[in-house]
Amino acid sequence: MRAAPPRATARVYRILVIEDNLDQVHSLALLLKEMGHSVDYAINGYVALDVARRFKPDYVLLDLGLPGVTGYEICSQLRQDPELQSVKIIATTAYSEPEYRERARKVGFDDFWVKPIDPKVVYERFGDTK
């Protein structure tokens, strides 16, 4: 079954994708760009904060299982940065167990998406907002 084609949105968001799997980051970034959003990405936690500070996103889609610096640590650091405190942060992970969701909530994530991410979920969050 094919997903619905991307559609342009009434509201353009700045979305930062932080993901170490290149296929996943490129697929998600392409989908979001085709929907009309401005997208940037980082493939590890070491550069994620620098990219976030430069890009000033409205949303961050943040993989929990990054090598070196985890998504939990990055979320905590984003929440401590005065210029980035209000960004909406969505955890993206293959871990669906309740303890991962609870830990994500405690460090400041706004939402929790389990991979593989269904394009319908992306459309619902970032689709046409008229």
Disulfide bonds with the S-S distance in Angstrom:
none
